[in-house]
Amino acid sequence: MLDFAVKMTRAPWTHTRADVDKLRAAGFDDTGVLQITMIAAYFNYINRIADALGVGKD
């Protein structure tokens, strides 16, 4: 799961069906795969907005 999230953060365009298959092999169903993807995407999105606006940089 963490490898999936890291890859999604660093190089999401490189994801393949094999990445999802690894999650399924680890016991995640379609709902779990969707939740992992959405949570990682949300945090990436929020962090990029915060970085662009200089949030926390004083």
Residue pairs with C-beta under 8 A, 6 or more apart in sequence:
1 23
1 26
1 28
1 36
3 22
4 19
4 22
4 23
4 36
4 37
4 40
5 36
5 40
7 14
7 15
7 19
8 15
8 37
8 40
8 41
8 44
9 40
9 44
20 33
23 32
23 33
23 36
24 33
28 36
49 55
50 56
